[in-house]
């Protein structure tokens, strides 16, 4: 069971509206970034409301987030600290959902910051929308902007031409181009999306894609997703995530999770897996024959694009053994810091 500690400046407040919101923030050994996110939440427009709670789920073994919470005894919302073990993003998300008490549950990453109008935009969208989940744009904030190429920038931006209220699709026909759905900067109608004991599958908790698997399951069951164009969040991108080694590994793990999620949520998994395998082999052949990377504007862009495409193909062909991306990233970061 998770350890839960409420650190609100006032006693727990009752839900007063159907739009009452719980914001879940999962964190792992990033206290400084977490503090920046909490400060941005504190300064949101319209934050002085009785039906808002922020739940910080500490997935570390060192309770690294606890001092960050304790240093903020007076905030305009109820601030709740939860620990969740072992380190696994699905375990953390599920602990946050269990601790949430309100009918709508939003997710933000600990390395994000929200725009001052984020809460107002989200509340308006919830009030007038019948979608089961909503997603907003993400703009990257790079640790070392001098090392960021246009190619890298496209990897971390979630931007879409659609207007607020337009429908999004997790997979299949009609899926928006340019970004996959992810929990970062999202809000869910709890009753229709998060009612299961473990909505996020722990089997995906070290590789990522736990959210995509949930979206696949929800979409297959008729749930619908919408866009909120003005609910903007900013995402901090450390320097090591702009290196080709990380991006290639991320796309391999993402492709594995993509196939695994579609297969495991399918009513005919064998047929689904065979179809995905056939399409992947065609993609590999086209990659060899047509060399689509030649259309890219620079030699570096072509080289990186080619490497990432090949890692994505490899990931789709090896989806039965998911790569522990988060563990690998920790090793990459340690090597980068030493270098």
C-alpha positions as CSV (number, residue, x, y, z in Angstrom):
1,X,0.0,0.0,0.0
2,X,1.3,3.5,-0.7
3,X,2.3,5.8,2.1
4,X,0.1,8.9,2.0
5,X,0.7,12.2,3.8
6,X,-1.5,15.3,3.3
7,X,0.4,18.5,3.6
8,X,-2.3,21.1,3.0
9,X,-2.5,24.4,4.7
10,X,-6.1,23.7,5.5
11,X,-8.2,20.6,6.4
12,X,-9.3,18.4,3.5
13,X,-12.1,20.1,1.4
14,X,-15.2,18.4,0.1
15,X,-15.9,18.1,-3.6
16,X,-18.2,21.0,-4.5
17,X,-18.6,20.6,-8.2
18,X,-18.8,18.0,-10.9
19,X,-15.7,19.5,-12.4
20,X,-13.6,18.8,-9.2
21,X,-10.0,18.0,-10.3
22,X,-7.2,15.9,-9.0
23,X,-3.8,16.6,-10.5
24,X,-1.4,13.6,-10.3
25,X,2.4,14.2,-10.6
26,X,4.6,11.2,-10.6
27,X,8.3,11.9,-9.7
28,X,11.6,10.1,-9.5
29,X,14.7,11.8,-8.1
30,X,14.0,15.2,-9.7
31,X,13.3,17.5,-6.7
32,X,14.4,20.7,-8.4
33,X,12.2,20.2,-11.5
34,X,9.3,19.1,-9.3
35,X,9.6,22.3,-7.3
36,X,9.4,24.3,-10.5
37,X,6.2,22.5,-11.5
38,X,4.5,23.1,-8.1
39,X,5.4,26.8,-8.3
40,X,3.8,27.0,-11.7
41,X,0.7,25.4,-10.4
42,X,0.6,27.8,-7.5
43,X,0.5,30.8,-9.8
44,X,-2.2,29.5,-12.2
45,X,-5.2,31.8,-12.9
46,X,-8.3,30.5,-11.0
47,X,-6.3,28.3,-8.7
48,X,-8.2,29.6,-5.6
49,X,-10.9,27.0,-5.7
50,X,-12.0,24.4,-3.1
51,X,-12.3,21.5,-5.5
52,X,-8.6,21.1,-6.6
53,X,-6.0,18.7,-5.2
54,X,-2.4,18.0,-6.3
55,X,-1.1,14.5,-5.6
56,X,2.7,14.0,-5.8
57,X,3.6,10.4,-6.1
58,X,7.2,9.7,-5.1
59,X,8.5,6.6,-6.9
60,X,12.0,6.9,-5.6
61,X,13.5,4.8,-2.7
62,X,15.0,7.9,-1.1
63,X,11.8,9.9,-0.7
64,X,13.5,12.7,-2.7
65,X,10.2,14.6,-3.2
66,X,9.3,14.8,0.5
67,X,11.4,17.9,1.3
68,X,10.0,19.7,-1.8
69,X,6.4,19.2,-0.4
70,X,7.4,20.1,3.1
71,X,8.9,23.3,1.9
72,X,5.5,24.4,0.6
73,X,3.2,24.4,3.6
74,X,1.0,27.1,2.2
75,X,-0.4,26.6,-1.3
76,X,-3.8,27.5,-2.7
77,X,-4.8,23.8,-3.2
78,X,-4.6,20.6,-1.1
79,X,-1.1,19.1,-1.6
80,X,-0.8,15.4,-0.9
81,X,2.4,13.3,-0.8
82,X,2.2,9.6,-1.8
83,X,5.0,7.1,-2.0
84,X,4.8,4.1,-4.4
85,X,7.2,1.2,-4.8
86,X,9.0,-0.4,-6.6
87,X,10.3,2.2,-9.1
88,X,7.9,1.7,-12.0
89,X,5.9,4.4,-13.8
90,X,2.8,2.3,-13.9
91,X,3.0,1.6,-10.2
92,X,3.3,5.3,-9.6
93,X,0.4,6.3,-11.8
94,X,-1.8,3.7,-10.3
95,X,-1.0,4.9,-6.8
96,X,-1.9,8.4,-7.8
97,X,-5.2,7.3,-9.3
98,X,-6.0,5.5,-6.0
99,X,-5.2,8.5,-4.0
100,X,-7.3,10.9,-6.2
101,X,-10.7,11.7,-4.8
102,X,-12.2,13.8,-7.6
103,X,-14.2,12.8,-10.7
104,X,-11.5,14.2,-13.1
105,X,-7.9,13.2,-12.9
106,X,-5.1,15.2,-14.7
107,X,-1.6,14.0,-15.2
108,X,1.5,16.2,-15.4
109,X,5.2,15.1,-15.5
110,X,7.5,16.4,-12.8
111,X,9.7,18.1,-15.5
112,X,6.8,20.2,-16.8
113,X,5.5,23.6,-16.0
114,X,2.1,24.9,-16.9
115,X,1.0,28.1,-18.5
116,X,-0.9,30.6,-16.2
117,X,-4.1,29.9,-18.1
118,X,-3.8,26.1,-18.1
119,X,-6.3,25.4,-15.4
120,X,-8.9,27.8,-16.9
121,X,-8.5,26.2,-20.4
122,X,-8.8,22.7,-19.0
123,X,-11.9,23.6,-16.9
124,X,-13.7,25.2,-19.9
125,X,-13.0,22.2,-22.1
126,X,-14.3,19.8,-19.4
127,X,-17.4,21.9,-19.0
128,X,-18.4,21.8,-22.6
129,X,-16.9,18.5,-23.7
130,X,-18.2,15.0,-23.6
131,X,-14.8,13.4,-24.3
132,X,-13.5,10.8,-21.9
133,X,-9.9,12.3,-22.0
134,X,-8.4,15.5,-23.1
135,X,-4.9,16.4,-24.2
136,X,-3.1,19.8,-24.5
137,X,0.1,21.0,-26.3
138,X,3.6,20.7,-25.0
139,X,6.5,23.0,-25.8
140,X,10.1,21.8,-25.1
141,X,12.5,23.8,-22.9
142,X,16.0,22.5,-23.7
143,X,18.8,22.4,-21.2
144,X,21.3,23.2,-23.9
145,X,19.6,25.0,-26.7
146,X,22.8,25.4,-28.7
147,X,22.9,21.6,-29.3
148,X,19.4,21.3,-30.5
149,X,18.9,20.8,-34.2
150,X,15.5,21.2,-36.0
151,X,15.3,17.4,-36.2
152,X,15.7,17.0,-32.4
153,X,13.2,19.8,-31.7
154,X,10.4,17.9,-33.6
155,X,11.0,14.9,-31.3
156,X,9.8,16.8,-28.1
157,X,7.1,19.1,-29.3
158,X,3.4,18.2,-29.1
159,X,1.7,20.6,-31.5
160,X,-1.3,20.1,-33.7
161,X,-3.3,22.3,-36.1
162,X,-6.6,21.3,-34.6
163,X,-8.9,23.6,-32.5
164,X,-10.1,22.9,-29.0
165,X,-12.8,20.3,-29.2
166,X,-11.4,18.4,-32.2
167,X,-11.2,14.7,-31.8
168,X,-7.9,12.8,-31.3
169,X,-7.3,9.1,-32.1
170,X,-4.8,6.8,-30.4
171,X,-4.3,4.4,-33.3
172,X,-5.8,3.5,-36.7
173,X,-7.6,5.7,-39.2
174,X,-7.8,9.3,-38.5
175,X,-4.8,9.4,-36.1
176,X,-3.3,12.9,-35.9
177,X,0.1,13.2,-37.5
178,X,3.1,14.5,-35.5
179,X,2.6,13.1,-32.0
180,X,1.3,10.0,-30.2
181,X,-1.1,10.5,-27.3
182,X,0.6,10.4,-23.9
183,X,-0.4,11.2,-20.3
184,X,1.8,14.2,-20.0
185,X,-0.6,17.2,-19.9
186,X,-3.8,15.3,-20.0
187,X,-7.0,14.9,-18.0
188,X,-9.3,11.9,-17.7
189,X,-12.9,11.4,-16.8
190,X,-12.3,8.9,-14.0
191,X,-15.6,7.0,-14.2
192,X,-15.1,6.0,-17.8
193,X,-11.3,5.6,-18.1
194,X,-9.6,4.9,-14.7
195,X,-12.1,2.6,-13.0
196,X,-9.9,-0.6,-13.2
197,X,-7.8,-1.6,-10.2
198,X,-4.7,-1.0,-12.2
199,X,-5.5,1.1,-15.3
200,X,-1.8,1.3,-16.1
201,X,-0.1,-2.0,-16.8
202,X,3.0,-2.6,-14.7
203,X,4.5,-4.7,-17.4
204,X,5.1,-1.5,-19.3
205,X,6.4,0.4,-16.3
206,X,10.1,0.3,-17.2
207,X,9.9,0.8,-20.9
208,X,7.1,3.3,-21.3
209,X,4.0,2.9,-23.3
210,X,1.8,2.1,-20.3
211,X,-0.4,5.1,-21.2
212,X,-0.6,4.0,-24.9
213,X,-1.8,0.6,-23.9
214,X,-4.5,2.2,-21.8
215,X,-5.5,4.5,-24.7
216,X,-5.7,1.4,-27.0
217,X,-8.0,-0.4,-24.5
218,X,-10.2,2.7,-24.1
219,X,-10.5,3.3,-27.8
220,X,-11.4,-0.3,-28.5
221,X,-14.2,0.1,-25.9
222,X,-15.6,3.2,-27.6
223,X,-14.0,5.9,-25.4
224,X,-13.2,9.2,-27.2
225,X,-10.3,11.7,-26.8
226,X,-10.2,15.5,-27.5
227,X,-7.8,18.3,-28.0
228,X,-7.4,21.5,-25.8
229,X,-5.3,23.9,-27.9
230,X,-4.8,26.5,-25.2
231,X,-4.0,24.2,-22.2
232,X,-0.2,24.6,-22.7
233,X,2.5,22.9,-20.7
234,X,6.3,23.4,-21.1
235,X,8.6,20.3,-20.9
236,X,12.2,20.4,-19.7
237,X,14.5,18.4,-21.9
238,X,17.9,17.5,-20.5
239,X,20.9,17.5,-22.7
240,X,21.4,13.8,-22.8
241,X,17.9,13.3,-24.3
242,X,19.1,15.3,-27.4
243,X,21.8,12.7,-28.2
244,X,21.3,10.2,-31.0
245,X,21.9,7.2,-28.7
246,X,19.0,8.2,-26.5
247,X,16.6,9.1,-29.3
248,X,17.4,5.8,-31.1
249,X,16.8,3.8,-27.9
250,X,13.6,5.8,-27.2
251,X,12.2,5.0,-30.6
252,X,13.1,1.3,-30.3
253,X,11.3,1.1,-26.9
254,X,8.4,3.1,-28.2
255,X,8.0,0.8,-31.2
256,X,8.1,-2.2,-29.0
257,X,5.4,-0.7,-26.7
258,X,3.3,0.3,-29.7
259,X,3.1,-3.3,-31.0
260,X,2.8,-4.9,-27.6
261,X,-0.1,-2.5,-26.6
262,X,-2.0,-3.2,-29.9
263,X,-1.5,-6.9,-29.6
264,X,-2.4,-7.2,-25.9
265,X,-5.6,-5.2,-26.2
266,X,-6.8,-6.9,-29.3
267,X,-9.6,-9.5,-29.3
268,X,-7.6,-11.4,-31.9
269,X,-3.9,-10.9,-30.8
270,X,-2.4,-13.5,-33.1
271,X,-4.0,-11.9,-36.2
272,X,-3.1,-8.4,-35.0
273,X,0.6,-9.4,-34.4
274,X,0.8,-11.1,-37.8
275,X,-0.6,-8.0,-39.5
276,X,1.8,-5.7,-37.7
277,X,4.7,-8.0,-38.6
278,X,3.8,-7.9,-42.2
279,X,3.6,-4.2,-42.3
280,X,6.9,-3.8,-40.5
281,X,8.7,-6.0,-43.0
282,X,7.2,-3.9,-45.8
283,X,8.5,-0.7,-44.0
284,X,11.9,-2.2,-43.7
285,X,12.0,-3.1,-47.4
286,X,10.9,0.4,-48.4
287,X,13.5,1.9,-46.1
288,X,16.2,0.0,-48.0
289,X,14.8,0.5,-51.5
290,X,13.5,4.1,-51.5
291,X,15.7,5.7,-48.8
292,X,13.1,8.2,-47.8
293,X,15.7,10.0,-45.5
294,X,17.2,11.6,-48.7
295,X,14.3,14.1,-48.6
296,X,15.6,15.5,-45.3
297,X,17.2,18.9,-45.5
298,X,20.7,18.2,-44.0
299,X,23.2,15.4,-43.9
300,X,22.9,15.2,-40.1
301,X,19.1,15.1,-40.3
302,X,19.3,12.3,-42.9
303,X,21.7,10.3,-40.7
304,X,19.7,10.7,-37.5
305,X,16.4,10.0,-39.4
306,X,17.8,6.8,-40.9
307,X,19.1,5.6,-37.5
308,X,15.8,6.3,-35.8
309,X,13.7,4.6,-38.5
310,X,15.8,1.5,-38.3
311,X,15.5,1.4,-34.5
312,X,11.8,1.7,-34.8
313,X,11.7,-1.2,-37.2
314,X,13.8,-3.3,-34.9
315,X,11.5,-2.4,-32.0
316,X,8.4,-3.6,-33.9
317,X,10.2,-6.9,-34.7
318,X,11.2,-7.5,-31.0
319,X,8.2,-6.4,-29.1
320,X,7.9,-9.6,-27.0
321,X,10.8,-8.5,-24.8
322,X,10.4,-4.9,-23.8
323,X,13.5,-2.8,-23.4
324,X,13.9,-1.1,-19.9
325,X,14.2,2.4,-21.3
326,X,14.1,4.2,-18.0
327,X,16.9,2.1,-16.5
328,X,19.0,2.5,-19.7
329,X,18.4,6.2,-19.7
330,X,19.7,6.5,-16.1
331,X,22.9,4.7,-17.3
332,X,23.2,7.1,-20.3
333,X,22.7,10.1,-18.1
334,X,25.4,8.9,-15.7
335,X,27.8,8.4,-18.5
336,X,27.0,11.8,-19.9
337,X,27.5,13.5,-16.5
338,X,30.9,11.8,-16.2
339,X,31.9,12.8,-19.7
